[in-house]
Amino acid sequence: MSSDHTDAGDDAHNAFVTEATIEGNDDGPLAGRTIAIKDNMSTDGVRTTCGSAMLEDYVPPYNATVVDRVLEAGATMVGKANMDEFAMGGTTETSAFGATENPAAPDRVPGGSSGGSAAAVAAGEADLALGSDTGGSVRNPAAFCGVVGIKPTYGLVSRYGIVAYANSLEQVGPLANTVEDAALLLDVISGPDPNDATTNDGGADSEYAAAADGDVEGLTVGVITDLIEGADDDVVETFEASLDDLEAQGAEITEVSLDSLEHAVQAYYVIAMSEASSNLARFDGVRYGPATDSEGNWNEQFAAVREEGFGPEVKRRILLGTYALSAGYHDKYYKKAQDARAWVKQDFDDAFEDVDVLASPTMPVVPPKLGESLDDPLQLYLMDANTVPVNLANLPAISVPAGDVDSLPVGCQLIGPKFGEETIIRAASAVED
């Protein structure tokens, strides 16, 4: 394997933070394919910034497991993809290296936090990409950029070498132009890893690429009515057209209501921000992050490093997470959020007793214009309403293009039971066809 890297900035949509070439093996299932790697995944000898000034010059001494696996499978890495800072955001506008543009509409956001990965695939700058999905960060940009994105079951893919945002929620997932290509990449990266105790062999006998056969005869698809009510009318109309296609191919469509989803967004953000406040404590200018010239005691220097290194959205989430975990508020917020999470999981488990797949629009809106969402964080958080329940329940989901609204992509989200990737891939390939 060989490598070379330079600062990025010349790519058409600012999809990359660092242009880098690392050639994989000469043969393998991904031979001849190029791949973009989200910039929160460690790459030996190539800087890994997490879209943050805090890690602008950080160069890891090892590869993340998923990076090793794609290189061993023959892929050639072409760059580290731009992302929301520390994966905190849904538009790839919080990156310290500038916003990424949506190739489908350059005045619009590409979604986030894996917006650079999705944009690279949509623009033809990479055949494949890896993103990470904590609350929709693969599916959101896949929907907004008109590509395919898979969020695997928690534990199916190793997180070793991923800079953590919220450990109990996030998973690495593939992005590609077709369902079969995304499934092929999932075949490569999935499986147990001795370096990650959360992985297991739940999908050991699965063949994901082979499942993209479009055969949905007899499949029962439950439409989550709770996730349609708040979506734009045009988005719902486009999504329902994809359901009509599934029904025409032999699937049975029924409606499902999950009462717990009313509390999913609130529970997700309490849990995610709490875990983030703990994970990001290591960025102190001693363990990670740039040293400071600030005078004073350790606490003052610690504050100076974080003030300079973190952007506004990261600071907001650290503060909210620290508050939720603080003495006197832990039971009031964090414990209740975990109770709500258990309710969400139970609701999904109950629903899968009657249906094979659950469906909703991936995003309730079309891609917002650049700059439109930054001044309204609450509205930005609510935009995740259709994706975060999947992460709370640790289930697999896929976003597949369903059509356009005024030339802006709309995604169809298909959710499966635990380790039900083959079923959602089969259904997604029918939507795609």
N, C-alpha and C positions, 0 to 999 in steps of 0.2 A: 504494500500500500504506500502511496505517496501523497504529499499534501503541499499546498501553497495557499496563502491567504493575504488579503489586503482589506483596508477599510472599504465599506460599501458607500452608496450614495448616488451611483450612476444608473441604477436600475430604474425602469420607467415609473414604477409605482411606490418606490421606497419600501419594497418588500423585504429587503435584506439589511441587517446591521453590519454584517461582515461577509464579504465575498470570499469564499474558500473552496478549494478543490481537494477532496480526499478521495482517491480512487479505491474502490473495493476490489474484491477478488475477480478474476477473469471470467469465472462462470458462476452459476447460481440462478435462482428464480428471478432475481432483479437485475441480472446482467444487462448492461446497455441502458439502464434507467438512471435518470438523475433524480436527486432528492434534496429538498430543503429541510433543514433541521431547526426547529424552534429554538430560540436563543436562551432557553432555560435548561437545555440538555447539555451536559458536559461533553466537550470534544477535546481530546488530547492535543495540546499544542495550538489550538484555535480558541481565541477568546470567547467567553460566555458571559454576556452582560446582563441578561434578564431584562433588557430594555431600560436599564437604570444607570445613572451616573455613578452610583455606588460601586458598580462592578465594571466600570468602563475599561479597565486594564487587567481584568482577571483572566488568567489563562489556566484552565484546569490541567492537571497532570495525568488524566485518565479519561476514557470514554464512558458515557452512560451505557448501560447494557443494551438499550435499543439501538444506539449508534453502532456498537460492535456488531449487532445482529444484521443490520441493513448492509453494512460494509462486507460482512462475511457472505451475504447473499448476492453480492455482486453490484450493488448500487454505487453510484458516484455522488458524493455529497458536493453540492455546488454553493452552499452558503448557509449562514445562520440567519434565520428568518426573524424579522421585526415582530415585536409583541408589546402589549400593554405592560407597563413596568411591573415586574414581579407577578405578571399574569393578573393584575388587578385592573379590570376594565373590560368593556364589551365592544370597544370600537377601534382599538390599536391607535388611540390618540394620546394615551398617557406615556408613551415611550419617550425616553430622554433623547432619542435619535430622530424624532420627527414622526408625524403621522404617516400611516400607509394609506394609499388611495385604493379604491375599489376598481379593479380593471373593467367591471361591467358598467361603471359610471364614475369617472375620476373625481367628481365633486361630492361623492358619497363615501361613507366609511365602509371598510371591508368586514366589519364585525371584529370581535376579539374574544379572548386575548390572543388567539392564534391567527390574527389577521394577516400577518406577513406570510405565514405558511399557505393559507388559502389563496391569497393574492398571487403568490408565486406560481401555484398550480393553474389558477384561472388565466393568468397572463402568458402561460407557456414558458415561464422561466425555470420550471422544474416539472418533471413528469409526476412526481409524488412528493408528499411532505409529511412530516410528523408534527403534531401539535399536542398540547395537553389540555384536558377538559376537567375543570374543577366545578363549574356550574353551567357548562354549555360552551366552553371556549374552543371546542372543535366544531360543534354543530352550528353554533351562531355564525361564524365566518363562512362555513360551508354553505349555509343557506343564503347569506348575503352576497356571496361571490359566485353562486351557481355551480358549486362543485359538490362532491360527496365527502361526508365526514362521519367517522365512526367513533363513538365513545364506548369502549369495551366494558364488560363486567369488571368491577373492582377486584383486583387480584389476578386478572388474566395476563396483564402486561407488567413487566418490571418497572418500578419507579427508581431503581438504583441509578444515581448520577443525575437525577432531576432536582433542580433547586426548588425546595418545597414551598408551596403557598399554604395549602390546607391538606395535610397528609391523609385524612380519612375520607376525602372526597375526590381527589384528583386521579386521573388515569391518562396515560399516553394513548393517543389515537391517530389513525392514518387519515390523510386527505388525498383525493385523486379525482380525476375527471370522470371515472366510471366506477360503478359499484364493484365490478370484478377486480379492477386494479386496487381499490381500497381494501378489498377482502384479501387479495394476494399479499399486500403489505402487512395486514393483520396476521396472516399465516406465518410470516417471517418473524414478527416481533413478539408474538404471544408465547406463553409457556413459563414454567417455573424458573426461578433464578435464585441460586443459593445466597446471593448478596441482598435479597429482598424477602424478608420473612412473610410479607403479606401476599406473595404470589403462591399459586397452587396449580394443580394439574386439572382443574375443572373442565378445560377445553381440550384436553390431551388428544382425544380421538376425532376432533373436528377438522374439517377441510373447508375453510371459509370461501376460497375462490371457487371451488366446485359447487358451492351452494348458490352461486349467482346464476341460477338456471331459469328464473322467472316463473317457476311452477307454484301457483298459489291456489290451485284447485282444492276446495274444501277448507281453506284457511279462514279462520274467524278473526276479523279485525274489529276491535273495540275502539270507537271514536270517543275520546275524552271530552265530553261536553264542557267541562269546567275550563278547559284550555282553549275553547273556541269563543266563549262569550266575550272576552276582552280583546279579541283580535280585530284588525281592520276588515271591513266587509270584502274588499277586493282580495285580500289575503285568504280569507275563508273560502271565497268562491273558487280561487285557484286550487286550494287544498282539496276542496270537495270534488273538483274535476279529477284529481288523482285517485280519489276513492271510487269514483265511477269507473275509472280504468281498471282498478283492482276487482271490482264487482263483475265487470265484463269478462274478466279472465278467470272467474270461478270462485272468487273470495266471497265470504258472507260478511256484510257490514252491519254492525250493531252499535248502540250507544251505551256508554259507560260513564258513571259519575263517581268521582273520588272526593268525598267531603274534605279530606285532610289537606287538599291542595290549596285551600284558602289560606293556610298558615305556612306554606312551604317556603315562600320567598323570605319571610321574616326569620324562620328557623335557619334557613341556609346562611343568611348573612351574619347572624349571631355566631354560628358555629365556624364559618369560614374566617371571619375576622378575628375570632378568638384564637384559632390555630395560627393565623398569620402573625398575630402579635407575639406569640411564643417563638415561632420559627425565625422571625426577622430580628430577634434580640441579638443574634450572633453578629450582626453588621454594626460593629462598634469601633472600627478603625484599628482594632488589635487582631481579632480573629479574621475578620473579613472587612473590606472597605478601605478607602484611602486613609492614611494617617493625617492628622490635622496639625496645623501650626498654632492652634488655639492654646492659650495659656490657661492655667487653672487646674482644679482637681480633676479626678477621673470622670466624675459625673458631668462636669462642664465640658470636657473634651468629648465624651460620649454624645452629649446633646449636640455639640457643634458638628460632629461627623454626620449624624443623622439628619440634621437640619439642611446640611449642604448636599448630602447624597440622595435623599429620598424626595420624590415629587409629591404634589398635593394629595393625590388619590391614595398613595401608599400611606402617607401620614394619617389621613382620615381613617383608614381601615385599622391601622395599628392602635390609634386612640380609642376607637369604638370597641375593638376587641379587648384591649386592656381594661376598659371600663366594665365590659360584660363579665370579665373574670375576677374583678376586684372584690375584696372582702365586703360582704353585705349585698352583693349583686349577683353572685355566682348562681344561687338558686333561683333568683328572680328572672334571669335571662338565659344563661347557658344551660342549666338543667331543664328548663321548660322547652328550650329549643331542641334538646335531645329527646324529650318526650314527644314533641311534634314530629321529629324525624322517625321515631319508631312507629307512629301512627301512619305516616306516609308510606313506610315500607309495608306495613300490614295491609293498607288499602290496595297497594299494587299486588301483593301476594293473593289477596282475595279475588281481585279482578282476573288474574291469570288462571283461576279455576274454571272460568267460563269462556275465555278468549285466548287465542294464540299470540296475538300481537295487539298492542295499543297504538293509536295514531293521534297526531295533532299537527297543526302548523308548527314548524320548527321555531319560527319567530313570529310574534303577533303583528309585526309591522314590516314594511320594506326598509331597506337601509337608509338611515337618516343622513342628512347632509353633514359634511365635515364641519365641526365646530358647533353643531346644533345641540348636542347633548351634554357638553362639558359643564355648563353652568347649572345643570339640574341633575345632581347625582341620584336623587330618589327616583326620578323618571327612568334613569339609566338602569337602576337596580330592578325596577319593575319590568323592564324589557326582557328580563331573564325568566319570567314566570313559567314559560313552557319547558324550559330546559333544566332548571335546578332540581325539580322533584326526582329526576332520574339519578342524579348524583347522591341525593339524600338516601335513596333506596339501593344504591350501589348496583344498578341494573345496566344492561347494554342498550344503546340506542344508536340510530343512524339517521342522518339528514341526507335526503336525496332531492335533487331539483324537481319541483312540481310544475313549474311554468314561470311566467313573468307577469308583472303588473306594471304597465307603462315602461317596459323594457328593463325593469328591475327584478332580479331573481327572487323567487319564493321557494322555500324548502318545505318538504313533507317529512315529519319526524315519525319514525317507527320505533317502538320500545318493546323489548322482549323480556322474558323472565331471566333469572340468573343463568348465565352461560347459554343464553338463547340466541347467540350471534348468528348462527346458521339460518334461523328462521327469519330474523329481520333482514338479513342479507338477501334471502330468497324473495321476500316481499318487496324490498327496495329495488331489486333488479326488474321486478314486474312493473313497478311505477316508472322506472327508467325506460323500459321498452315501450 
